[in-house]
Amino acid sequence: MTGEPIVQRGLYYDELEVGARYAHRPGRTATEADNVLFSTLTMNTQALHLDAAYSESRPFGQRLMNSMWTLSTMVGASVSQLTQGTLVAQLGMTDISFPAPLFHGDTLYTETEVVEKRLSRSRPGQGIVTLRHTGRNQQGEVVGVATRIALMWCVPQTEESAGGKA
């Protein structure tokens, strides 16, 4: 078989449907190294992430995964399926919550729902999409939720797709 290779990409604005839900796989098992590295790289010295002895005396009885790691991993899990090469810019995040803890050894599974979309009024060929990311642990407990607003490219108009010859 010959021809051009098929390049992996996310979905264009036009390909996203309100109400569609995407299960991003594989999941990501959180490790102690992830937690320590992420916390120290971001200068977050919270003992609940770094100090095992201290954390044992706290309500959860063990270190918690850094919630920003959870958020970043939820968004990151969606990239190859939804926004790789089709995102113009991330415009914002709202309604971020962590209803249950994530611990070392837990596996984070992420799902994204397309909540809303509209064409940009000021940027032709682009649209604004609202995505809701939900992260669950291996027991199905919700450990993170975030609403993300993204500026996405519309399907490029080429001579061929407009009915002309390429």
GUSEFI-746821 format. One record per residue (C-alpha): x, y, z. Coordinates in nm, 4 decimals. Example, Ala and Ser with C-alpha at 12.3 -4.5 7.8 and 13.67 -1.06 7.14 Angstrom:
BEGIN
[[1.2300,-0.4500,0.7800]]
[[1.3670,-0.1060,0.7140]]
***
This chain:
BEGIN
[[0.0000,0.0000,0.0000]]
[[0.1355,0.3410,-0.0907]]
[[0.0253,0.6956,-0.0330]]
[[0.0421,0.9653,0.2270]]
[[0.0652,0.8581,0.5904]]
[[-0.2390,0.9207,0.8080]]
[[-0.1433,1.1724,1.0740]]
[[-0.2992,1.1396,1.4174]]
[[-0.4968,1.4496,1.5117]]
[[-0.7753,1.5707,1.7337]]
[[-1.1177,1.6720,1.6120]]
[[-1.2023,1.9964,1.4381]]
[[-1.4787,2.2229,1.5683]]
[[-1.7141,2.0883,1.2967]]
[[-1.6519,1.7278,1.4069]]
[[-1.7457,1.7859,1.7723]]
[[-2.1104,1.7274,1.8668]]
[[-2.2767,1.8694,2.1762]]
[[-2.3582,1.5809,2.4095]]
[[-2.0896,1.3502,2.2716]]
[[-1.8796,1.1787,2.5399]]
[[-1.5271,1.0508,2.4859]]
[[-1.3643,0.7886,2.7092]]
[[-0.9881,0.8465,2.6992]]
[[-0.7854,0.5280,2.7318]]
[[-0.5568,0.3979,2.8586]]
[[-0.5932,0.5264,3.2121]]
[[-0.2936,0.6582,3.4066]]
[[-0.1793,0.4977,3.7311]]
[[-0.0568,0.7664,3.9698]]
[[0.2815,0.6977,4.1280]]
[[0.4729,0.8382,4.4212]]
[[0.7342,0.9637,4.1740]]
[[0.4642,1.1537,3.9791]]
[[0.3467,1.3222,4.2976]]
[[0.6898,1.4158,4.4324]]
[[0.8212,1.5358,4.0954]]
[[0.5100,1.7365,4.0061]]
[[0.4870,1.8923,4.3535]]
[[0.8533,1.9927,4.3630]]
[[0.8600,2.1148,3.9997]]
[[0.5677,2.3446,4.0768]]
[[0.7179,2.4557,4.4120]]
[[0.4214,2.3114,4.6021]]
[[0.5680,2.2090,4.9374]]
[[0.2349,2.0962,5.0849]]
[[0.3164,1.8244,5.3381]]
[[0.0020,1.6341,5.2358]]
[[0.1828,1.5514,4.9091]]
[[0.5398,1.5045,5.0317]]
[[0.5519,1.3988,5.3993]]
[[0.4335,1.0409,5.4607]]
[[0.4613,1.0587,5.8414]]
[[0.2657,1.3846,5.8591]]
[[0.0015,1.2599,5.6146]]
[[-0.0556,0.9427,5.8196]]
[[-0.1830,1.1664,6.1027]]
[[-0.4264,1.3533,5.8763]]
[[-0.7862,1.2525,5.7876]]
[[-0.6984,1.0452,5.4765]]
[[-0.4142,0.8599,5.6513]]
[[-0.1771,0.8816,5.3548]]
[[-0.0336,1.1274,5.1038]]
[[-0.2730,1.2764,4.8523]]
[[-0.1875,1.3146,4.4864]]
[[-0.1377,1.6810,4.4038]]
[[-0.4748,1.7983,4.2706]]
[[-0.3046,2.0013,3.9974]]
[[-0.1430,1.6755,3.8754]]
[[-0.4913,1.5251,3.8625]]
[[-0.6252,1.8236,3.6673]]
[[-0.3292,1.8306,3.4276]]
[[-0.3512,1.4571,3.3655]]
[[-0.7262,1.4753,3.2993]]
[[-0.6737,1.7454,3.0360]]
[[-0.3657,1.5706,2.8965]]
[[-0.5540,1.2439,2.8538]]
[[-0.7940,1.4184,2.6142]]
[[-0.5357,1.5781,2.3852]]
[[-0.4639,1.3018,2.1338]]
[[-0.8337,1.2257,2.0874]]
[[-0.9763,1.5789,2.0868]]
[[-0.7333,1.8697,2.0453]]
[[-0.4007,1.7523,1.8991]]
[[-0.3365,1.9863,1.6067]]
[[-0.6916,2.1255,1.6145]]
[[-0.6651,2.3554,1.9181]]
[[-0.5939,2.7239,1.8623]]
[[-0.5779,2.8133,2.2329]]
[[-0.7157,2.7224,2.5713]]
[[-0.9333,3.0153,2.6792]]
[[-1.0098,2.9195,3.0369]]
[[-1.1149,2.6669,3.2966]]
[[-1.4014,2.6901,3.5437]]
[[-1.5956,2.4779,3.7900]]
[[-1.2902,2.2773,3.8969]]
[[-1.3524,2.0396,4.1854]]
[[-1.1968,1.7337,4.3468]]
[[-1.4837,1.5501,4.5183]]
[[-1.2739,1.2503,4.6294]]
[[-0.9004,1.2030,4.6854]]
[[-0.6582,1.0359,4.4464]]
[[-0.3745,0.8358,4.6026]]
[[-0.0488,0.6758,4.4852]]
[[-0.1396,0.3518,4.3093]]
[[-0.4847,0.4705,4.1968]]
[[-0.5570,0.4712,3.8247]]
[[-0.7122,0.7849,3.6777]]
[[-0.9604,0.7363,3.3937]]
[[-1.0843,1.0460,3.2123]]
[[-1.3988,1.1136,3.0132]]
[[-1.4830,1.4334,2.8260]]
[[-1.8278,1.5601,2.7291]]
[[-1.8849,1.8327,2.4703]]
[[-2.1142,2.0709,2.6583]]
[[-2.1530,2.3649,2.4215]]
[[-2.0100,2.5097,2.1021]]
[[-2.0432,2.8190,1.8859]]
[[-1.8547,2.9744,1.5985]]
[[-1.6239,3.2603,1.6929]]
[[-1.7690,3.6004,1.6094]]
[[-1.4245,3.7606,1.5737]]
[[-1.2061,3.4784,1.4366]]
[[-1.3250,3.3285,1.1059]]
[[-1.2496,2.9587,1.0702]]
[[-1.2511,2.9042,1.4470]]
[[-1.5076,2.8063,1.7077]]
[[-1.5391,2.8054,2.0858]]
[[-1.6066,2.4691,2.2492]]
[[-1.6905,2.4015,2.6139]]
[[-1.5670,2.0633,2.7359]]
[[-1.6345,1.8980,3.0723]]
[[-1.3562,1.6641,3.1851]]
[[-1.4388,1.4061,3.4528]]
[[-1.1732,1.1935,3.6189]]
[[-1.2551,0.8716,3.8034]]
[[-1.0418,0.6279,3.9971]]
[[-1.0422,0.2531,3.9357]]
[[-1.3520,0.2134,4.1581]]
[[-1.5435,0.4653,3.9453]]
[[-1.5382,0.7397,4.2124]]
[[-1.5209,1.0911,4.0677]]
[[-1.1871,1.2422,4.1761]]
[[-1.1857,1.5502,3.9523]]
[[-1.4145,1.7623,3.7362]]
[[-1.3256,2.0648,3.5259]]
[[-1.4987,2.2698,3.2588]]
[[-1.2607,2.3846,2.9860]]
[[-1.3230,2.6463,2.7187]]
[[-1.1176,2.5931,2.4038]]
[[-1.0753,2.7850,2.0797]]
[[-1.0712,2.5237,1.8032]]
[[-0.9977,2.5281,1.4319]]
[[-1.2834,2.4565,1.1917]]
[[-1.2224,2.2018,0.9153]]
[[-0.9772,2.3689,0.6763]]
[[-1.1303,2.4749,0.3460]]
[[-0.9154,2.3446,0.0621]]
[[-0.9842,2.3642,-0.3095]]
[[-1.0659,1.9925,-0.3042]]
[[-1.3119,2.0147,-0.0122]]
[[-1.4743,2.3246,-0.1649]]
[[-1.5480,2.1283,-0.4854]]
[[-1.2431,2.2323,-0.6887]]
[[-0.9411,2.0301,-0.7937]]
[[-0.6447,1.9972,-0.5643]]
***
